[in-house]
Amino acid sequence: MALTLSFVRETNQVLFAGNSCVKEVILNRPHKLNILNHEMISQMKERLALYENDPSVKLIILKANGKAYCAGGDVISAVTSSIAGHWTYPASFYKKQLTLDHLIATYKKPVVSLINGVVMGGGAGLSMNTNFRVVTERTVFAMPEASIGLSPDVGASYFLSRLPGHFGEYLGLTGRRLNGAEMFKCGLATHFVPSKKLNLLEKALYSVTTSDSSTITALIDKFTEIVYLKEGSPLKRLDTINKCFSKGTVEEIVLSLEKEIEVNGTEKWIADALNYMRGSCPTSLKIWLRSVREGRVQSIEQCLSRDYNIACHFFRRTISSDFYEGSRAKLFDKDNKPTWDPPKLELVTEEMVNQFFENVEDENWECLQLPHRPNITSKL
């Protein structure tokens, strides 16, 4: 594989704007789909902490420049730094990312996410636990981690597990992309605003002088429009999704989907789900099913701590090298032919899955210690 390296330092990767009451945090790496790197996370974490402790600041706006909101974390840097040095390099980056996600999820002041474009992985970790999640017709959401040998993370087992029925299991197991209307209808978004009105909404938000949620809600409501689901939307098949994705194991879910095709004929959403699951990392799928079900009754802190354990095991490669193999196949060589180990669901034992949920036994590793933030509840 050939990598092209640039030694020119990127500047202004996050921009900060606003007035005395309203502050904007703007992801500004549009040529990289606003993929999060260590410097961006550090800058946001530092500035958001300052804003939270500034009594004059009443509202935060979180947005992005370019066609994407944020397509995720910088996986390529995580892989290359680990291969070139030590597995704890990506672990350190990921720890800082999760502490930023936790800060935003438990923020003492209202945060409005203006999500006008692709939001995946790390971008969902930033935005899905904010008070106000505004989407447009250009928004595309997905958690495709299982396709590269990871498992949906950054708190996904918290915010996806709280969707209607077993829709969260479905999204994480199938990598299904949702549009803005679907995000609003299932609860991932709080408001749908057409992209042509987004600048007007942003300007209106600059007039806010209070942290009162009802006042902010009323303001955003002035710009919203009624949305309708397309006929092929999986949300129109929620009964079938609940029936299939409520099964106890991934194998049973696959079998249930196959039976659905036998009885009712092929539907595109089922065929797409099966194709994705058959091509994804079997270990990742099993980890996600357990994780999302544990997350349904856990706090955001518990979910983020578990995500850290799971990711560190993937980085360390003592249980599995699937993350590196998936990254090779999808991001480096781009042959889209990963060789998973084990290669089939039935070969992934419960004992193997259990190991990912345990602490890492390594002198260079520590548990994720999230700061105690009293009297703060998550936004979902």
C-alpha positions in Angstrom: 0.0 0.0 0.0 1.2 3.5 -0.8 0.5 6.5 1.5 1.0 10.1 0.6 2.2 12.2 3.5 2.0 15.9 3.9 4.3 17.7 6.3 2.3 21.0 6.0 0.4 21.7 9.2 -3.3 22.2 8.7 -4.5 25.4 10.3 -7.9 26.7 11.3 -9.4 23.2 11.5 -12.0 24.5 13.9 -13.3 28.0 13.8 -14.9 29.9 16.7 -17.3 32.7 16.3 -20.3 34.3 17.9 -21.2 37.2 20.2 -21.2 37.6 24.0 -24.3 35.3 24.5 -24.0 32.8 21.5 -20.9 31.0 20.6 -20.3 29.0 17.4 -18.0 26.0 17.1 -17.4 25.3 13.4 -15.7 22.2 12.0 -13.5 23.5 9.2 -11.8 20.6 7.4 -14.2 20.4 4.4 -11.7 18.7 2.1 -11.5 15.8 4.6 -15.3 15.7 5.2 -14.5 17.3 8.6 -13.1 14.0 9.9 -12.0 14.5 13.5 -8.3 14.5 14.4 -6.5 15.0 17.7 -6.0 18.7 17.2 -9.6 19.4 16.4 -10.8 17.5 19.4 -8.4 19.2 21.7 -9.4 22.7 20.5 -13.1 22.0 20.9 -12.7 20.5 24.3 -10.7 23.4 25.6 -13.0 26.1 24.1 -16.3 24.4 25.2 -15.0 24.1 28.8 -14.3 27.9 28.7 -17.8 28.7 27.3 -19.5 26.4 29.9 -17.9 28.4 32.8 -18.6 31.8 31.2 -21.9 33.1 32.7 -22.5 35.4 29.8 -22.6 32.5 27.3 -26.2 31.2 27.0 -26.1 29.0 23.8 -23.6 27.0 21.7 -24.1 26.3 18.0 -22.2 23.3 16.6 -21.9 23.3 12.8 -19.5 22.5 9.9 -18.3 24.1 6.7 -18.5 22.1 3.5 -20.8 19.4 2.2 -20.3 17.1 5.3 -21.0 17.7 8.9 -18.5 15.1 10.1 -17.8 11.8 8.5 -16.2 10.3 11.6 -12.9 10.0 13.3 -9.5 9.8 11.6 -9.2 6.0 11.2 -6.3 6.2 8.8 -4.2 8.1 11.3 -5.2 5.7 14.1 -4.0 2.7 12.0 -0.8 4.2 10.7 0.2 5.6 14.1 -0.4 2.2 15.7 1.6 0.3 13.0 4.4 2.8 13.2 4.6 2.9 17.0 2.3 1.5 19.6 -1.3 0.5 19.9 -1.8 3.1 22.7 -1.4 6.0 20.2 -4.9 5.5 18.8 -6.2 4.7 22.3 -5.0 8.1 23.6 -6.7 9.8 20.7 -9.9 7.9 21.2 -9.9 8.6 25.0 -9.8 12.4 24.3 -12.6 12.0 21.7 -14.8 10.2 24.2 -14.2 12.8 26.9 -15.3 15.5 24.4 -18.4 13.5 23.6 -19.1 13.2 27.3 -18.6 16.9 27.8 -21.1 17.7 25.1 -23.6 15.1 26.2 -23.6 16.5 29.8 -23.2 20.2 28.9 -24.7 22.6 31.3 -25.9 25.0 28.5 -28.1 24.2 25.5 -26.2 23.1 22.3 -27.8 23.3 18.9 -26.3 21.0 16.2 -26.9 22.2 12.7 -26.4 19.0 10.7 -26.4 19.8 7.0 -24.6 16.9 5.3 -23.0 13.5 6.2 -22.9 12.6 9.9 -21.3 9.3 10.7 -19.3 7.7 13.5 -17.4 10.4 15.4 -19.7 13.1 14.0 -22.7 11.3 15.5 -20.8 11.2 18.8 -20.5 15.0 18.7 -24.1 15.8 17.7 -26.5 13.0 18.8 -26.5 13.9 22.5 -27.0 17.6 22.1 -30.3 19.3 23.1 -31.2 20.4 19.6 -30.4 18.4 16.5 -31.4 20.2 13.4 -31.3 18.3 10.1 -32.0 19.1 6.5 -32.8 17.3 3.2 -29.0 17.1 2.7 -28.4 15.2 6.0 -27.2 11.6 5.8 -26.7 9.5 9.0 -25.0 6.2 9.4 -22.9 4.1 11.8 -20.9 1.8 9.4 -18.2 0.7 11.8 -18.9 -3.0 11.5 -17.9 -2.8 7.8 -14.3 -1.9 8.8 -13.9 -4.3 11.7 -15.0 -2.0 14.5 -18.3 -1.7 16.3 -20.6 1.3 16.5 -19.2 3.4 19.3 -18.9 7.0 20.6 -22.0 6.5 22.7 -24.1 4.8 20.0 -25.2 2.1 22.4 -26.8 4.9 24.3 -28.4 7.1 21.7 -29.4 4.3 19.2 -30.8 2.0 21.9 -33.3 4.7 22.8 -34.9 4.8 19.4 -38.3 3.1 18.8 -38.4 -0.6 19.2 -35.3 -2.4 17.9 -34.5 0.2 15.3 -31.1 0.9 17.0 -30.1 -2.8 16.6 -31.1 -2.5 13.0 -29.0 0.6 12.3 -25.9 -0.7 13.9 -26.1 -4.2 12.4 -26.9 -3.0 8.8 -25.1 0.3 8.5 -28.3 1.7 7.0 -28.1 5.3 5.9 -31.0 7.6 7.1 -32.0 10.9 5.5 -33.0 13.9 7.4 -36.7 13.1 7.4 -36.0 9.6 8.7 -33.8 11.0 11.4 -36.5 13.3 12.5 -39.2 10.7 12.4 -37.2 8.2 14.5 -36.1 10.7 17.1 -32.4 11.1 16.2 -33.2 14.7 15.2 -35.3 17.2 17.0 -36.1 19.5 14.1 -36.2 19.4 10.3 -35.3 22.7 8.6 -34.8 23.0 4.8 -31.2 23.8 4.0 -32.4 27.1 2.3 -33.6 28.3 5.7 -30.6 27.3 7.7 -28.7 30.6 7.4 -31.8 32.4 8.5 -32.1 30.1 11.5 -28.5 30.6 12.4 -28.9 34.4 12.3 -32.0 34.1 14.5 -30.1 32.0 17.0 -27.6 34.9 17.3 -30.4 36.9 19.0 -30.8 34.4 21.9 -30.0 35.9 25.3 -31.3 33.0 27.5 -30.6 29.3 28.0 -34.3 28.6 28.4 -35.0 25.5 26.3 -38.7 26.5 25.5 -37.6 29.8 24.1 -35.0 28.2 21.9 -37.4 25.5 20.8 -40.0 28.1 19.8 -37.4 30.0 17.8 -36.3 26.9 15.9 -39.9 25.8 15.3 -40.5 29.0 13.2 -38.1 27.5 10.5 -39.2 23.9 10.5 -41.3 22.1 7.9 -43.4 19.0 7.9 -41.6 16.0 6.5 -42.9 12.7 5.0 -41.2 9.3 4.7 -40.5 7.8 1.3 -42.4 4.6 0.6 -39.2 2.5 0.8 -38.2 3.8 4.2 -37.4 1.2 6.8 -39.3 3.2 9.4 -42.5 2.1 7.5 -41.4 -1.5 8.2 -40.9 -1.0 11.9 -43.1 -4.0 12.8 -41.0 -6.3 10.7 -37.8 -4.7 12.0 -38.9 -5.3 15.6 -39.9 -8.9 14.8 -36.5 -9.7 13.2 -34.1 -7.6 15.2 -35.5 -8.5 18.6 -34.0 -12.0 18.3 -31.4 -13.1 20.8 -28.5 -13.6 18.5 -27.2 -12.2 15.2 -27.6 -15.6 13.6 -31.2 -15.7 14.6 -31.7 -12.1 13.2 -30.2 -13.2 9.8 -32.4 -16.3 9.8 -35.5 -14.2 10.6 -34.7 -11.8 7.7 -34.2 -14.7 5.3 -37.6 -16.2 6.3 -39.2 -12.9 5.8 -38.0 -12.9 2.2 -39.3 -16.5 1.8 -42.8 -15.6 3.0 -43.3 -12.1 1.7 -40.8 -11.8 -1.2 -37.7 -9.8 -1.5 -37.8 -6.2 -0.2 -34.9 -3.9 -0.9 -34.3 -2.9 2.7 -34.1 -6.6 3.7 -31.8 -7.5 0.9 -29.6 -4.5 1.7 -29.5 -5.5 5.4 -28.5 -9.0 4.6 -25.8 -8.0 2.1 -24.3 -5.6 4.6 -24.3 -8.1 7.4 -22.8 -10.8 5.2 -19.9 -8.5 4.3 -19.2 -7.0 7.7 -17.0 -8.3 10.5 -18.8 -11.1 12.3 -17.2 -10.3 15.6 -18.2 -6.6 15.3 -21.8 -7.6 14.7 -22.0 -9.7 17.8 -20.3 -7.1 19.9 -22.8 -4.5 18.7 -25.8 -6.6 19.5 -24.6 -7.1 23.1 -23.5 -3.5 23.4 -26.8 -1.9 22.3 -28.8 -4.1 24.6 -26.6 -3.3 27.6 -26.8 0.4 26.7 -30.5 0.5 26.8 -30.5 0.4 30.5 -27.2 2.2 31.2 -26.0 5.8 31.5 -24.0 7.6 28.9 -20.9 7.3 31.1 -21.2 3.5 31.2 -21.7 3.3 27.4 -18.7 5.5 26.7 -16.5 3.5 29.1 -17.5 0.3 27.4 -16.8 1.8 24.0 -13.3 2.6 25.1 -12.7 -0.9 26.3 -13.9 -2.5 23.1 -12.0 -0.1 20.9 -8.7 -0.6 22.8 -9.0 -4.4 22.4 -9.4 -3.8 18.6 -6.4 -1.5 18.6 -4.3 -3.9 20.6 -4.9 -6.9 18.3 -4.5 -9.6 20.9 -8.1 -10.9 20.5 -8.6 -9.9 16.8 -6.8 -8.1 14.0 -10.1 -7.4 12.2 -10.0 -3.6 12.6 -6.6 -3.5 10.8 -7.8 -5.9 8.1 -11.0 -4.0 7.6 -9.1 -0.7 7.3 -6.7 -2.3 4.8 -9.6 -3.5 2.6 -11.8 -0.4 2.9 -9.4 2.5 3.3 -5.9 1.6 2.1 -5.9 -1.1 -0.6 -9.6 -0.5 -1.2 -10.1 -4.0 -2.6 -13.3 -4.3 -0.4 -12.4 -7.9 0.3 -11.5 -8.1 4.0 -10.6 -11.5 5.4 -12.3 -11.6 8.7 -11.1 -13.9 11.5 -13.2 -15.8 12.4 -14.9 -15.5 8.9 -18.4 -16.6 10.0 -20.9 -15.7 12.7 -21.2 -19.2 14.0 -17.4 -19.3 14.6 -17.5 -16.2 16.9 -17.9 -17.7 20.4 -19.5 -16.0 23.4 -16.1 -16.2 25.1 -14.5 -14.2 22.3 -17.1 -11.5 22.5 -16.9 -11.4 26.3 -13.2 -10.5 26.1 -13.9 -7.3 24.3 -16.0 -6.1 27.3 -13.3 -6.7 29.9 -10.6 -4.4 31.0 -7.3 -4.5 29.0 -4.6 -6.3 30.8 -1.6 -4.1 29.9 0.7 -2.0 31.9 0.2 0.9 29.4 -3.5 0.9 29.8 -6.0 2.6 32.2 -9.8 2.6 32.3 -11.6 5.6 30.9 -12.1 8.0 33.8 -14.8 10.5 33.0 -15.1 13.5 35.2 -18.0 13.6 37.7 -20.6 16.2 36.4 -23.4 16.4 39.1 -27.0 17.1 38.3 -26.5 16.8 34.6 -28.7 14.5 32.5 -28.2 13.5 28.9 -30.4 15.0 26.3 -32.1 12.0 24.8 
